[in-house]
Amino acid sequence: MSIFEYVTGWLLVLVLLAMLLVTPLVITHNRTLRDHGADCWWCHPRLLPHKRR
């Protein structure tokens, strides 16, 4: 097995584990009844920081 296949396999395993851990959190967060508002970073991610005026 080449180093490329080995690294690719480990990356796939890590992505799978991350997805398995995050999925219940996402489902729980989306099922809450209250409105999170614009301050919820999960519902309203900000890719770039806002400029102060």
CHARMM internal coordinates of N, CA and C (Angstrom, degrees):
IC EDIT
DIST 1 N 1 CA 1.4554
DIST 1 CA 1 C 1.5320
ANGL 1 N 1 CA 1 C 107.69
DIST 1 C 2 N 1.3058
ANGL 1 CA 1 C 2 N 115.38
DIHE 1 N 1 CA 1 C 2 N 132.82
DIST 2 N 2 CA 1.4630
ANGL 1 C 2 N 2 CA 119.39
DIHE 1 CA 1 C 2 N 2 CA -178.49
DIST 2 CA 2 C 1.5269
ANGL 2 N 2 CA 2 C 110.52
DIHE 1 C 2 N 2 CA 2 C -80.20
DIST 2 C 3 N 1.3014
ANGL 2 CA 2 C 3 N 115.17
DIHE 2 N 2 CA 2 C 3 N 164.87
DIST 3 N 3 CA 1.4681
ANGL 2 C 3 N 3 CA 121.49
DIHE 2 CA 2 C 3 N 3 CA 179.62
DIST 3 CA 3 C 1.5229
ANGL 3 N 3 CA 3 C 109.78
DIHE 2 C 3 N 3 CA 3 C -62.99
DIST 3 C 4 N 1.3385
ANGL 3 CA 3 C 4 N 117.55
DIHE 3 N 3 CA 3 C 4 N -36.09
DIST 4 N 4 CA 1.4655
ANGL 3 C 4 N 4 CA 121.96
DIHE 3 CA 3 C 4 N 4 CA 179.37
DIST 4 CA 4 C 1.5254
ANGL 4 N 4 CA 4 C 110.94
DIHE 3 C 4 N 4 CA 4 C -61.87
DIST 4 C 5 N 1.3207
ANGL 4 CA 4 C 5 N 117.37
DIHE 4 N 4 CA 4 C 5 N -45.14
DIST 5 N 5 CA 1.4638
ANGL 4 C 5 N 5 CA 121.27
DIHE 4 CA 4 C 5 N 5 CA 178.68
DIST 5 CA 5 C 1.5227
ANGL 5 N 5 CA 5 C 110.88
DIHE 4 C 5 N 5 CA 5 C -65.23
DIST 5 C 6 N 1.3102
ANGL 5 CA 5 C 6 N 116.81
DIHE 5 N 5 CA 5 C 6 N -39.11
DIST 6 N 6 CA 1.4570
ANGL 5 C 6 N 6 CA 121.73
DIHE 5 CA 5 C 6 N 6 CA 179.80
DIST 6 CA 6 C 1.5279
ANGL 6 N 6 CA 6 C 110.91
DIHE 5 C 6 N 6 CA 6 C -63.11
DIST 6 C 7 N 1.3287
ANGL 6 CA 6 C 7 N 116.53
DIHE 6 N 6 CA 6 C 7 N -48.38
DIST 7 N 7 CA 1.4690
ANGL 6 C 7 N 7 CA 121.25
DIHE 6 CA 6 C 7 N 7 CA -179.60
DIST 7 CA 7 C 1.5237
ANGL 7 N 7 CA 7 C 110.22
DIHE 6 C 7 N 7 CA 7 C -65.98
DIST 7 C 8 N 1.3250
ANGL 7 CA 7 C 8 N 117.59
DIHE 7 N 7 CA 7 C 8 N -41.43
DIST 8 N 8 CA 1.4627
ANGL 7 C 8 N 8 CA 121.19
DIHE 7 CA 7 C 8 N 8 CA 178.80
DIST 8 CA 8 C 1.5262
ANGL 8 N 8 CA 8 C 110.76
DIHE 7 C 8 N 8 CA 8 C -61.63
DIST 8 C 9 N 1.3016
ANGL 8 CA 8 C 9 N 116.54
DIHE 8 N 8 CA 8 C 9 N -42.58
DIST 9 N 9 CA 1.4610
ANGL 8 C 9 N 9 CA 120.43
DIHE 8 CA 8 C 9 N 9 CA 178.33
DIST 9 CA 9 C 1.5176
ANGL 9 N 9 CA 9 C 112.11
DIHE 8 C 9 N 9 CA 9 C -61.96
DIST 9 C 10 N 1.3277
ANGL 9 CA 9 C 10 N 117.26
DIHE 9 N 9 CA 9 C 10 N -44.01
DIST 10 N 10 CA 1.4622
ANGL 9 C 10 N 10 CA 120.51
DIHE 9 CA 9 C 10 N 10 CA 179.32
DIST 10 CA 10 C 1.5216
ANGL 10 N 10 CA 10 C 111.79
DIHE 9 C 10 N 10 CA 10 C -66.42
DIST 10 C 11 N 1.3311
ANGL 10 CA 10 C 11 N 116.72
DIHE 10 N 10 CA 10 C 11 N -37.27
DIST 11 N 11 CA 1.4680
ANGL 10 C 11 N 11 CA 119.28
DIHE 10 CA 10 C 11 N 11 CA 177.12
DIST 11 CA 11 C 1.5257
ANGL 11 N 11 CA 11 C 111.03
DIHE 10 C 11 N 11 CA 11 C -63.98
DIST 11 C 12 N 1.3183
ANGL 11 CA 11 C 12 N 116.96
DIHE 11 N 11 CA 11 C 12 N -40.83
DIST 12 N 12 CA 1.4653
ANGL 11 C 12 N 12 CA 120.07
DIHE 11 CA 11 C 12 N 12 CA 177.73
DIST 12 CA 12 C 1.5272
ANGL 12 N 12 CA 12 C 111.27
DIHE 11 C 12 N 12 CA 12 C -64.36
DIST 12 C 13 N 1.3156
ANGL 12 CA 12 C 13 N 116.93
DIHE 12 N 12 CA 12 C 13 N -40.18
DIST 13 N 13 CA 1.4680
ANGL 12 C 13 N 13 CA 120.71
DIHE 12 CA 12 C 13 N 13 CA 177.86
DIST 13 CA 13 C 1.5238
ANGL 13 N 13 CA 13 C 110.50
DIHE 12 C 13 N 13 CA 13 C -63.41
DIST 13 C 14 N 1.3289
ANGL 13 CA 13 C 14 N 117.83
DIHE 13 N 13 CA 13 C 14 N -43.21
DIST 14 N 14 CA 1.4638
ANGL 13 C 14 N 14 CA 121.09
DIHE 13 CA 13 C 14 N 14 CA 179.77
DIST 14 CA 14 C 1.5253
ANGL 14 N 14 CA 14 C 111.75
DIHE 13 C 14 N 14 CA 14 C -65.54
DIST 14 C 15 N 1.3167
ANGL 14 CA 14 C 15 N 117.36
DIHE 14 N 14 CA 14 C 15 N -40.05
DIST 15 N 15 CA 1.4693
ANGL 14 C 15 N 15 CA 120.86
DIHE 14 CA 14 C 15 N 15 CA 177.55
DIST 15 CA 15 C 1.5224
ANGL 15 N 15 CA 15 C 110.16
DIHE 14 C 15 N 15 CA 15 C -64.59
DIST 15 C 16 N 1.3123
ANGL 15 CA 15 C 16 N 117.49
DIHE 15 N 15 CA 15 C 16 N -42.50
DIST 16 N 16 CA 1.4603
ANGL 15 C 16 N 16 CA 121.36
DIHE 15 CA 15 C 16 N 16 CA 178.83
DIST 16 CA 16 C 1.5252
ANGL 16 N 16 CA 16 C 111.24
DIHE 15 C 16 N 16 CA 16 C -62.26
DIST 16 C 17 N 1.3227
ANGL 16 CA 16 C 17 N 117.69
DIHE 16 N 16 CA 16 C 17 N -44.53
DIST 17 N 17 CA 1.4619
ANGL 16 C 17 N 17 CA 120.73
DIHE 16 CA 16 C 17 N 17 CA 178.62
DIST 17 CA 17 C 1.5262
ANGL 17 N 17 CA 17 C 111.52
DIHE 16 C 17 N 17 CA 17 C -63.94
DIST 17 C 18 N 1.3237
ANGL 17 CA 17 C 18 N 117.06
DIHE 17 N 17 CA 17 C 18 N -40.34
DIST 18 N 18 CA 1.4637
ANGL 17 C 18 N 18 CA 120.46
DIHE 17 CA 17 C 18 N 18 CA 178.04
DIST 18 CA 18 C 1.5203
ANGL 18 N 18 CA 18 C 110.36
DIHE 17 C 18 N 18 CA 18 C -62.95
DIST 18 C 19 N 1.3195
ANGL 18 CA 18 C 19 N 117.20
DIHE 18 N 18 CA 18 C 19 N -42.29
DIST 19 N 19 CA 1.4652
ANGL 18 C 19 N 19 CA 120.25
DIHE 18 CA 18 C 19 N 19 CA 179.47
DIST 19 CA 19 C 1.5263
ANGL 19 N 19 CA 19 C 111.17
DIHE 18 C 19 N 19 CA 19 C -65.13
DIST 19 C 20 N 1.3224
ANGL 19 CA 19 C 20 N 116.77
DIHE 19 N 19 CA 19 C 20 N -39.78
DIST 20 N 20 CA 1.4640
ANGL 19 C 20 N 20 CA 120.07
DIHE 19 CA 19 C 20 N 20 CA 179.49
DIST 20 CA 20 C 1.5259
ANGL 20 N 20 CA 20 C 111.57
DIHE 19 C 20 N 20 CA 20 C -65.79
DIST 20 C 21 N 1.3204
ANGL 20 CA 20 C 21 N 117.50
DIHE 20 N 20 CA 20 C 21 N -34.19
DIST 21 N 21 CA 1.4573
ANGL 20 C 21 N 21 CA 120.74
DIHE 20 CA 20 C 21 N 21 CA -179.96
DIST 21 CA 21 C 1.5280
ANGL 21 N 21 CA 21 C 112.34
DIHE 20 C 21 N 21 CA 21 C -78.11
DIST 21 C 22 N 1.3175
ANGL 21 CA 21 C 22 N 117.69
DIHE 21 N 21 CA 21 C 22 N -34.92
DIST 22 N 22 CA 1.4605
ANGL 21 C 22 N 22 CA 121.32
DIHE 21 CA 21 C 22 N 22 CA -174.03
DIST 22 CA 22 C 1.5287
ANGL 22 N 22 CA 22 C 112.27
DIHE 21 C 22 N 22 CA 22 C -83.99
DIST 22 C 23 N 1.3218
ANGL 22 CA 22 C 23 N 118.66
DIHE 22 N 22 CA 22 C 23 N -30.22
DIST 23 N 23 CA 1.4628
ANGL 22 C 23 N 23 CA 121.44
DIHE 22 CA 22 C 23 N 23 CA -175.37
DIST 23 CA 23 C 1.5266
ANGL 23 N 23 CA 23 C 113.07
DIHE 22 C 23 N 23 CA 23 C -55.57
DIST 23 C 24 N 1.3375
ANGL 23 CA 23 C 24 N 121.04
DIHE 23 N 23 CA 23 C 24 N -48.30
DIST 24 N 24 CA 1.4726
ANGL 23 C 24 N 24 CA 118.99
DIHE 23 CA 23 C 24 N 24 CA 178.75
DIST 24 CA 24 C 1.5269
ANGL 24 N 24 CA 24 C 112.62
DIHE 23 C 24 N 24 CA 24 C -62.24
DIST 24 C 25 N 1.3277
ANGL 24 CA 24 C 25 N 117.31
DIHE 24 N 24 CA 24 C 25 N -34.07
DIST 25 N 25 CA 1.4628
ANGL 24 C 25 N 25 CA 119.78
DIHE 24 CA 24 C 25 N 25 CA 178.83
DIST 25 CA 25 C 1.5217
ANGL 25 N 25 CA 25 C 111.20
DIHE 24 C 25 N 25 CA 25 C -66.94
DIST 25 C 26 N 1.3172
ANGL 25 CA 25 C 26 N 117.21
DIHE 25 N 25 CA 25 C 26 N -40.65
DIST 26 N 26 CA 1.4666
ANGL 25 C 26 N 26 CA 121.19
DIHE 25 CA 25 C 26 N 26 CA 179.24
DIST 26 CA 26 C 1.5207
ANGL 26 N 26 CA 26 C 110.23
DIHE 25 C 26 N 26 CA 26 C -65.83
DIST 26 C 27 N 1.3090
ANGL 26 CA 26 C 27 N 117.37
DIHE 26 N 26 CA 26 C 27 N -43.63
DIST 27 N 27 CA 1.4651
ANGL 26 C 27 N 27 CA 120.76
DIHE 26 CA 26 C 27 N 27 CA 179.97
DIST 27 CA 27 C 1.5186
ANGL 27 N 27 CA 27 C 110.20
DIHE 26 C 27 N 27 CA 27 C -63.33
DIST 27 C 28 N 1.3126
ANGL 27 CA 27 C 28 N 118.01
DIHE 27 N 27 CA 27 C 28 N -44.58
DIST 28 N 28 CA 1.4626
ANGL 27 C 28 N 28 CA 121.55
DIHE 27 CA 27 C 28 N 28 CA 179.13
DIST 28 CA 28 C 1.5156
ANGL 28 N 28 CA 28 C 110.99
DIHE 27 C 28 N 28 CA 28 C -63.51
DIST 28 C 29 N 1.3067
ANGL 28 CA 28 C 29 N 117.28
DIHE 28 N 28 CA 28 C 29 N -42.91
DIST 29 N 29 CA 1.4616
ANGL 28 C 29 N 29 CA 121.01
DIHE 28 CA 28 C 29 N 29 CA -179.10
DIST 29 CA 29 C 1.5264
ANGL 29 N 29 CA 29 C 110.76
DIHE 28 C 29 N 29 CA 29 C -63.78
DIST 29 C 30 N 1.3153
ANGL 29 CA 29 C 30 N 117.92
DIHE 29 N 29 CA 29 C 30 N -40.61
DIST 30 N 30 CA 1.4582
ANGL 29 C 30 N 30 CA 121.01
DIHE 29 CA 29 C 30 N 30 CA -177.66
DIST 30 CA 30 C 1.5212
ANGL 30 N 30 CA 30 C 112.67
DIHE 29 C 30 N 30 CA 30 C -74.92
DIST 30 C 31 N 1.3162
ANGL 30 CA 30 C 31 N 118.78
DIHE 30 N 30 CA 30 C 31 N -19.44
DIST 31 N 31 CA 1.4618
ANGL 30 C 31 N 31 CA 121.01
DIHE 30 CA 30 C 31 N 31 CA -178.49
DIST 31 CA 31 C 1.5248
ANGL 31 N 31 CA 31 C 113.45
DIHE 30 C 31 N 31 CA 31 C -91.44
DIST 31 C 32 N 1.3115
ANGL 31 CA 31 C 32 N 117.85
DIHE 31 N 31 CA 31 C 32 N -3.21
DIST 32 N 32 CA 1.4561
ANGL 31 C 32 N 32 CA 118.75
DIHE 31 CA 31 C 32 N 32 CA 177.45
DIST 32 CA 32 C 1.5197
ANGL 32 N 32 CA 32 C 108.89
DIHE 31 C 32 N 32 CA 32 C -67.66
DIST 32 C 33 N 1.3223
ANGL 32 CA 32 C 33 N 116.36
DIHE 32 N 32 CA 32 C 33 N 144.89
DIST 33 N 33 CA 1.4572
ANGL 32 C 33 N 33 CA 120.76
DIHE 32 CA 32 C 33 N 33 CA -172.82
DIST 33 CA 33 C 1.5217
ANGL 33 N 33 CA 33 C 113.08
DIHE 32 C 33 N 33 CA 33 C -83.67
DIST 33 C 34 N 1.3197
ANGL 33 CA 33 C 34 N 117.31
DIHE 33 N 33 CA 33 C 34 N -28.39
DIST 34 N 34 CA 1.4634
ANGL 33 C 34 N 34 CA 118.23
DIHE 33 CA 33 C 34 N 34 CA -175.95
DIST 34 CA 34 C 1.5236
ANGL 34 N 34 CA 34 C 110.80
DIHE 33 C 34 N 34 CA 34 C -77.01
DIST 34 C 35 N 1.3246
ANGL 34 CA 34 C 35 N 115.30
DIHE 34 N 34 CA 34 C 35 N 153.06
DIST 35 N 35 CA 1.4579
ANGL 34 C 35 N 35 CA 120.82
DIHE 34 CA 34 C 35 N 35 CA 178.19
DIST 35 CA 35 C 1.5176
ANGL 35 N 35 CA 35 C 108.66
DIHE 34 C 35 N 35 CA 35 C -79.73
DIST 35 C 36 N 1.3059
ANGL 35 CA 35 C 36 N 116.55
DIHE 35 N 35 CA 35 C 36 N 130.28
DIST 36 N 36 CA 1.4553
ANGL 35 C 36 N 36 CA 120.52
DIHE 35 CA 35 C 36 N 36 CA -177.24
DIST 36 CA 36 C 1.5152
ANGL 36 N 36 CA 36 C 112.34
DIHE 35 C 36 N 36 CA 36 C -79.65
DIST 36 C 37 N 1.3157
ANGL 36 CA 36 C 37 N 117.10
DIHE 36 N 36 CA 36 C 37 N -25.58
DIST 37 N 37 CA 1.4582
ANGL 36 C 37 N 37 CA 120.62
DIHE 36 CA 36 C 37 N 37 CA 179.92
DIST 37 CA 37 C 1.5180
ANGL 37 N 37 CA 37 C 112.06
DIHE 36 C 37 N 37 CA 37 C 78.32
DIST 37 C 38 N 1.3051
ANGL 37 CA 37 C 38 N 114.81
DIHE 37 N 37 CA 37 C 38 N -176.09
DIST 38 N 38 CA 1.4658
ANGL 37 C 38 N 38 CA 120.60
DIHE 37 CA 37 C 38 N 38 CA -176.67
DIST 38 CA 38 C 1.5256
ANGL 38 N 38 CA 38 C 112.54
DIHE 37 C 38 N 38 CA 38 C -74.06
DIST 38 C 39 N 1.3308
ANGL 38 CA 38 C 39 N 118.42
DIHE 38 N 38 CA 38 C 39 N -13.03
DIST 39 N 39 CA 1.4639
ANGL 38 C 39 N 39 CA 121.16
DIHE 38 CA 38 C 39 N 39 CA -179.33
DIST 39 CA 39 C 1.5254
ANGL 39 N 39 CA 39 C 113.14
DIHE 38 C 39 N 39 CA 39 C -80.27
DIST 39 C 40 N 1.3201
ANGL 39 CA 39 C 40 N 117.20
DIHE 39 N 39 CA 39 C 40 N -10.40
DIST 40 N 40 CA 1.4628
ANGL 39 C 40 N 40 CA 120.32
DIHE 39 CA 39 C 40 N 40 CA -179.33
DIST 40 CA 40 C 1.5278
ANGL 40 N 40 CA 40 C 108.84
DIHE 39 C 40 N 40 CA 40 C -75.51
DIST 40 C 41 N 1.3268
ANGL 40 CA 40 C 41 N 116.41
DIHE 40 N 40 CA 40 C 41 N 110.57
DIST 41 N 41 CA 1.4621
ANGL 40 C 41 N 41 CA 120.39
DIHE 40 CA 40 C 41 N 41 CA -177.40
DIST 41 CA 41 C 1.5158
ANGL 41 N 41 CA 41 C 111.50
DIHE 40 C 41 N 41 CA 41 C -68.25
DIST 41 C 42 N 1.3202
ANGL 41 CA 41 C 42 N 117.02
DIHE 41 N 41 CA 41 C 42 N -23.77
DIST 42 N 42 CA 1.4536
ANGL 41 C 42 N 42 CA 120.16
DIHE 41 CA 41 C 42 N 42 CA -178.86
DIST 42 CA 42 C 1.5337
ANGL 42 N 42 CA 42 C 110.77
DIHE 41 C 42 N 42 CA 42 C -75.87
DIST 42 C 43 N 1.3383
ANGL 42 CA 42 C 43 N 115.70
DIHE 42 N 42 CA 42 C 43 N -43.47
DIST 43 N 43 CA 1.4631
ANGL 42 C 43 N 43 CA 120.05
DIHE 42 CA 42 C 43 N 43 CA -179.76
DIST 43 CA 43 C 1.5227
ANGL 43 N 43 CA 43 C 112.00
DIHE 42 C 43 N 43 CA 43 C -78.61
DIST 43 C 44 N 1.3268
ANGL 43 CA 43 C 44 N 116.75
DIHE 43 N 43 CA 43 C 44 N -31.84
DIST 44 N 44 CA 1.4614
ANGL 43 C 44 N 44 CA 122.00
DIHE 43 CA 43 C 44 N 44 CA -177.06
DIST 44 CA 44 C 1.5274
ANGL 44 N 44 CA 44 C 109.05
DIHE 43 C 44 N 44 CA 44 C -129.26
DIST 44 C 45 N 1.3323
ANGL 44 CA 44 C 45 N 117.22
DIHE 44 N 44 CA 44 C 45 N 74.61
DIST 45 N 45 CA 1.4676
ANGL 44 C 45 N 45 CA 118.50
DIHE 44 CA 44 C 45 N 45 CA -178.97
DIST 45 CA 45 C 1.5204
ANGL 45 N 45 CA 45 C 111.42
DIHE 44 C 45 N 45 CA 45 C -68.94
DIST 45 C 46 N 1.3027
ANGL 45 CA 45 C 46 N 115.42
DIHE 45 N 45 CA 45 C 46 N 142.25
DIST 46 N 46 CA 1.4616
ANGL 45 C 46 N 46 CA 121.44
DIHE 45 CA 45 C 46 N 46 CA 176.25
DIST 46 CA 46 C 1.5222
ANGL 46 N 46 CA 46 C 107.48
DIHE 45 C 46 N 46 CA 46 C -109.95
DIST 46 C 47 N 1.3057
ANGL 46 CA 46 C 47 N 115.11
DIHE 46 N 46 CA 46 C 47 N 113.00
DIST 47 N 47 CA 1.4592
ANGL 46 C 47 N 47 CA 118.84
DIHE 46 CA 46 C 47 N 47 CA -177.88
DIST 47 CA 47 C 1.5198
ANGL 47 N 47 CA 47 C 111.37
DIHE 46 C 47 N 47 CA 47 C -76.87
DIST 47 C 48 N 1.3220
ANGL 47 CA 47 C 48 N 116.48
DIHE 47 N 47 CA 47 C 48 N -33.85
DIST 48 N 48 CA 1.4566
ANGL 47 C 48 N 48 CA 120.87
DIHE 47 CA 47 C 48 N 48 CA 178.89
DIST 48 CA 48 C 1.5225
ANGL 48 N 48 CA 48 C 108.69
DIHE 47 C 48 N 48 CA 48 C -121.70
DIST 48 C 49 N 1.3202
ANGL 48 CA 48 C 49 N 118.11
DIHE 48 N 48 CA 48 C 49 N 142.16
DIST 49 N 49 CA 1.4706
ANGL 48 C 49 N 49 CA 119.48
DIHE 48 CA 48 C 49 N 49 CA 178.65
DIST 49 CA 49 C 1.5270
ANGL 49 N 49 CA 49 C 110.81
DIHE 48 C 49 N 49 CA 49 C -66.59
DIST 49 C 50 N 1.3342
ANGL 49 CA 49 C 50 N 115.20
DIHE 49 N 49 CA 49 C 50 N 148.06
DIST 50 N 50 CA 1.4586
ANGL 49 C 50 N 50 CA 120.45
DIHE 49 CA 49 C 50 N 50 CA 178.70
DIST 50 CA 50 C 1.5235
ANGL 50 N 50 CA 50 C 110.08
DIHE 49 C 50 N 50 CA 50 C -76.16
DIST 50 C 51 N 1.3193
ANGL 50 CA 50 C 51 N 115.25
DIHE 50 N 50 CA 50 C 51 N 143.35
DIST 51 N 51 CA 1.4623
ANGL 50 C 51 N 51 CA 120.02
DIHE 50 CA 50 C 51 N 51 CA 177.79
DIST 51 CA 51 C 1.5213
ANGL 51 N 51 CA 51 C 109.31
DIHE 50 C 51 N 51 CA 51 C -82.34
DIST 51 C 52 N 1.3217
ANGL 51 CA 51 C 52 N 115.90
DIHE 51 N 51 CA 51 C 52 N 137.85
DIST 52 N 52 CA 1.4640
ANGL 51 C 52 N 52 CA 120.19
DIHE 51 CA 51 C 52 N 52 CA 176.24
DIST 52 CA 52 C 1.5158
ANGL 52 N 52 CA 52 C 109.13
DIHE 51 C 52 N 52 CA 52 C -84.41
DIST 52 C 53 N 1.3069
ANGL 52 CA 52 C 53 N 115.23
DIHE 52 N 52 CA 52 C 53 N 140.42
DIST 53 N 53 CA 1.4693
ANGL 52 C 53 N 53 CA 119.46
DIHE 52 CA 52 C 53 N 53 CA 179.63
DIST 53 CA 53 C 1.4996
ANGL 53 N 53 CA 53 C 110.54
DIHE 52 C 53 N 53 CA 53 C -97.78
END
COOR INIT
IC SEED 1 N 1 CA 1 C
IC BUILD
